[in-house]
Structures are given as structure tokens and as C-alpha cells.
Amino acid sequence: MPELPEVETVRRRLAPVLEGRVLEGVDISDARLTRPLDPHEVAAELLGERVATLDRRGKYLIVRFESGRALVVHLRMTGSFLHVKDDGLPDDPHRRATVTLDDGSQVAYRDVRRFGTWLLLEPGEVDDYIDARVGREPLEAAYRARHLAERLAGRRTSIKAVLLDQRSIAGVGNIYADEALWRARIHPLTPASALDAEQAKALHRSVRQSLQAGIRRQGSTLRDYRLPDGEAGGAQHEFKVYGRGGEPCERCGTPIEKIRVAGRGTWYCPACQQLEPGYAAASRSPSRPSRSRRHSSV
Ligand SMILES: [Zn+2]
């Protein structure tokens, strides 16, 4: 699933394409994209809107129109955009929508697994919608270690689960949670509330470093993620632990191990990221994902 670095990379590529342009043609061919609303109605509403800015919050792309309305896009598992300068889009059985801009170029949305969503919001609705679903932006200058520490306090669940909760930090998913925990030398099963101020500080720094490394390499392409020009990202070549089971830790040489935490495959270095003995039993007891946690793992 695209995480913050992937969505931010898409935003940076699409912003100059979309900003200032009028939507002259909108074709939404998959009802799942806009449900429960009728895709033809949504397409008709979008027609004629001029794009003011393309923003991002967490894993959401927000196309803000000059009218004050906004189209909130979530790529979920396999959503991606392709931009072509003319009307020469290649045939694609997984295309779900096509937008024609007033400069004659086209932006196509493809989604193999069809979990992605397009939601058109009226002026004034966007902030409430987003704020109810995602926490602070980890790369904003104003985001401090104490903000992270506040989200960890009182949370007895594993630190990995807390990082995956979008209301803790916006945009961190399975990949960058593992990468950040490795950098901070924190075992993914450590109860969030057990981290001391020093560890919270290290994790705050590590989350930012991991996300920035992902953005520098234009996101990671594991399966379907593509940049809007069709290229693949390169961050997967620089992962420290994610997907590297059995390979040596670059810090200490110990083979990376894979376990399951919060229902997700989780990679870590058993030497650099040790679980303090007291926490092993408590955190390994199987915990059913709560409704709210499942809901918020967007
Ligand atoms: Zn190590």
C-alpha cells in the first residue's frame, strides 16, 4: 500500500500538471470508486472545476478546487495515476477513471484491486473529514518529539500497532513503521507506553528519516505503485529491514527476522532491537484488532 513517501511523490509529480487546469472531461467507469454516490453524478459535478492546489494529508491526496470544493483521493492498495500530454493513453483493463484537462493532457486513474476511493467534498467539509481520520503530519517543522510522546502515553499496545494507527501519525504504514523502529533500535512489540523520553525522541527522528529517505527515492515500488509518468520508485532498494528476512543487519550483521505484529508481517533485527524481558509475555498475548484500529489503518 502506498504510504506517505509514495503519496507525496505522486503529489509532487501531479501538482504542476493539475494546478490551474480546468477539468474538461471526467469519465468514472467504476462505481466502487465513488460509492455510495453514482459515478456519473460525481463526474458531472467535477466537470468545469478549476484546480487550485494539490495537497496531501497522511495517505490522502486532496485536489482543492477554486470553488472551495475538494476531491479527496485515497489510493489504498493499488491505486495509481498516469499523466499523458495528449490523448494517447494506452489501453488498460484496470483503468477506473480518466480526466481530460483544458490543456489537452489526460490523467488516468488505475486500480487493480479497486479499494481506492474518490470523495467529492463541499467547501468547509475537508478539514473535519481529514482531522477525524489522521493525526499530525510527521514531516512538518512544527511536529516535535513531544507530539509523538503524547500519542504513546497510556497506549499499552505494541509500538508498531500505534505507528500503524493513522491517528497517531499521519501516513506511516507497514514499511516505514518497520524502517523507523530499526533506526530507533526499538523492538516492534515494545508497549508504546513503555518507551521513555529518550526513545520517543529517537523514534520521532527515525520516523522522519525513514519517510524522507523514501521520498528521496521517489517512493517504493513493490508491486503496483507507479509514478504519474509510469516510472517505478527506488526506495525498496534501500530498505534497512522491510522484506529483508535472513539478510544481515547493516549495523551488526545479525540476520533480520520476520514476525507478526498487529496482524502485519514485521521485520526487525533481533540484536539491535531487543525486547526488554518484562514486556515479552504481555505484548505477545494475542490481541484482537479493535474496530477502531481496523477502521483507522487507512
Ligand atoms: Zn542489527
Residues whose N, C-alpha, C, O or C-beta is under 5 A from the ligand:
A	BS01	ZN	C249 R251 C252 G253 T254 C269 A271 C272
